[in-house]
Amino acid sequence: MFVKPMHITETVLRDAQQSLIATRMPFDDFETVLDQMDQAGYYSIECWGGATFDSCLRYLNEDPWERLRKIRSHMKQTKLQMLLRGQNLLGYHHYSDDTVRRFVRKCIENGMDIIRIFDALNDLRNIETAVDACIQAGGHAQGCICYTLSPIHNLEMFVSLGKQIEAMGCHSLCIKDMAGIMSPQECYDLVTALRQNISLPVYVHTHATTGLGYMTYLKAAEAGAAGIDCATSCFSGGTSQPATESMVYALTQMGFDCGVDARALNRINNFFLPVKEEFSANGMFDPYVLSTKTDALVYQIPGGMLSNLVAQLKAQNAIDRLDEVLEETPRVRADLGYPPLVTPLSQMVGVQATVNVLLGERYKSIGKEIKSYIRGEYGKAPGKIAPALAEAVLGEEQPMTGRYAETLPPEFEAARAHLGSRARCEEDVLSYIAFPQQAEQFFDRRERTFTASYTIKEVI
């Protein structure tokens, strides 16, 4: 019998923990299992990008670049993979082309192999620079289609995006279903249509949020997808990905070779069980994110967005308003022209929906990011923005039609001059450009720690 290959990408170090515990897993929690993960036979391990960069600086007191280098030092034969938000990099607004090129080059130099690159609006003008930089640096550029449902998104549009991704030189394509809303049949039809129209390998990313994920992956495999994203079982399900072990078991019986060692997968999961229990004990792992939420087929809220909404409402003692926020979210999305709910748009829409609910009046306060979006600074809105909302922000002005990054001057030299001796390397400057306040606080803590350590050594 002919055995069909199926690439497995393990997400526990990035998307799984981002979706379930808001990206709070420090490097020390998983360092000792990295060698085992390297031997397990995964096609790739998604370990960086997304919210990990922000979380390292803001919450974990880690240098994200050093974290990447440490992971790389353990990974001798497994590809490392990251998620990049196109012109937004790992932040929440657009950066200059110079910054994007420097950042991508440093990702590759510090050990990254595959960079999955997307634009939240599927405005592919906003991934061209990052894709080109990745290719020039010798990395694998994987272009994304952000999957969403709306009156304006359809199979024809997605196939057109796939052709554009191939034309810009990407090595592979990923269908990125952030909210787990792609049904098995929709996935089969889309993978089939893409494979009929482009020659790139097609990968599929989804979440288990709605309960569709396992079935969707099986249909992806039947349609000829090259690979899928999964999470070790104790960090799977709910707003995370389907379980690696379960998918490998099912696919192997169907005649697919996933390339992984089932016994190694079991050992890896056993390692992460007490890590999960620790986060459960401290309250960071909320059981709410593990339940199946078919309402997401209406709200289309991604896993990371949902866990963040829960955390934000808890912080404001307003968790009882969650259902109202969930109902308001699709209304805000429609007002904004149906943007896919993926970072940073998912956060922007979620925050605006929360503000609308908590203030008791829609758009009484409009976030500055939403204003930037309406002005066209994030790219072209997929559909028409509600006239009253557009007028409230723009007045008589018109939204920009060009690429916003072209209006931005290079940022690197000014940032390096500002930091002075606090920046020890180019990576430090890029950290500051991405997250100025968090990076400076991290540099200050690092300097205090170094000074204290140096003083102790002198005394000894």
Secondary structure, DSSP 8 states (H G I E B T S, - for coil): ---EE-EEEE-TTTHHHHHHHTT---GGGTGGGHHHHHHTT-SEEEEEETTHHHHIIIII---HHHHHHHHHHH-SSSEEEEEE-GGGTTSSS---HHHHHHHHHHHHHTT--EEEE--TT--GGGTHHHHHHHHHTT-EEEEEEE---BTTB-HHHHHHHHHHHHHTT-SEEEEE-TTS---HHHHHHHHHHHHHH--S-EEEE--STTS-HHHHHHHHHHHT-SEEEEB-GGG-STTS--BHHHHHHHHHHTTEE----HHHHHHHHHHHHHHHHHHHHTT-S-GGGGS--TTHHHH---HHHHHHHHHHHHHTT-GGGHHHHHHHHHHHHHHTT---S-TTHHHHHHHHHHHHHHHTSTTSS--HHHHHHHHTTT---SS---HHHHHHHHTT-----S-GGGG----HHHHHHHHGGG--SHHHHHHHHHSHHHHHHHHHHHHHHHHHHHHHHHH-
